Amino acid sequence: MARVILILIPVILLFLLAFIIGKHNAQEVSLNLLVVERTFSVASILGVTLFLGYALGLLTVSLGYWRLKWQVRRLKKALVKSAGAK
């Protein structure tokens, strides 16, 4: 539970930051999305960009964590196997 709270705190702070910046700059901007052009507010673009960056960073860190955890488990099995063979 504490891990979830520690993950959500930065996300909430980033959305608050995007909201504050967007509140001061309520300008609409045009965004080209390959085949379609749409207008969005600066706050929504900033919020989505911050969220995607945070999610991508979290995904990268978690994949590295799971890879290292798998490597430790594999090395422990090899150590037990080599200790049992002696």
C-alpha positions in Angstrom: 0.0 0.0 0.0 2.8 2.4 0.8 4.4 1.6 -2.5 1.2 2.6 -4.3 1.0 5.9 -2.3 4.7 6.7 -3.1 4.0 6.1 -6.8 0.8 8.2 -6.9 2.2 11.3 -5.0 4.5 12.4 -7.9 1.8 11.7 -10.4 -0.6 13.9 -8.5 2.0 16.6 -8.1 2.7 16.6 -11.8 -1.0 16.9 -12.6 -1.2 19.8 -10.1 1.8 21.4 -11.8 0.2 21.0 -15.2 -3.1 22.4 -13.9 -1.4 25.5 -12.3 0.6 26.2 -15.5 -2.4 25.7 -17.7 -4.6 27.9 -15.5 -2.2 30.8 -16.1 -1.9 30.0 -19.8 -5.4 29.1 -21.0 -4.4 29.4 -24.7 -5.5 26.9 -27.2 -2.8 25.3 -29.4 -3.1 23.3 -32.6 -1.6 19.9 -32.5 -0.8 17.8 -35.6 -1.4 14.1 -34.9 -0.1 12.6 -38.2 -3.4 12.5 -40.1 -5.6 14.9 -38.1 -5.1 18.3 -36.6 -6.8 19.2 -33.4 -6.8 22.0 -30.9 -6.1 21.4 -27.2 -5.5 23.6 -24.2 -2.0 23.9 -23.0 -2.9 22.4 -19.7 -4.2 19.2 -21.2 -1.2 18.7 -23.5 1.1 19.4 -20.6 -0.8 16.9 -18.3 -0.8 14.1 -20.9 2.8 14.7 -21.7 3.9 14.6 -18.0 1.8 11.5 -17.4 3.2 9.7 -20.4 6.7 10.6 -19.4 6.2 9.4 -15.8 4.5 6.2 -17.0 7.3 5.5 -19.4 10.0 6.1 -16.8 8.1 3.9 -14.3 7.8 1.1 -16.9 11.6 1.4 -17.7 12.6 1.2 -14.0 10.2 -1.7 -13.3 11.4 -3.7 -16.3 15.0 -3.3 -15.1 14.0 -4.2 -11.5 12.3 -7.4 -12.7 15.2 -8.3 -14.9 17.6 -8.0 -12.0 15.3 -9.9 -9.7 15.1 -12.7 -12.2 18.9 -12.7 -12.5 19.3 -12.9 -8.7 16.9 -15.8 -8.5 18.8 -17.6 -11.3 22.2 -17.0 -9.6 20.8 -18.2 -6.2 19.6 -21.5 -7.9 23.0 -21.9 -9.5 24.8 -21.3 -6.1 22.6 -23.9 -4.4 23.2 -26.3 -7.2 26.9 -25.9 -7.1 27.0 -26.1 -3.2 25.0 -29.3 -3.3 27.3 -30.9 -5.9 30.4 -30.5 -3.6 
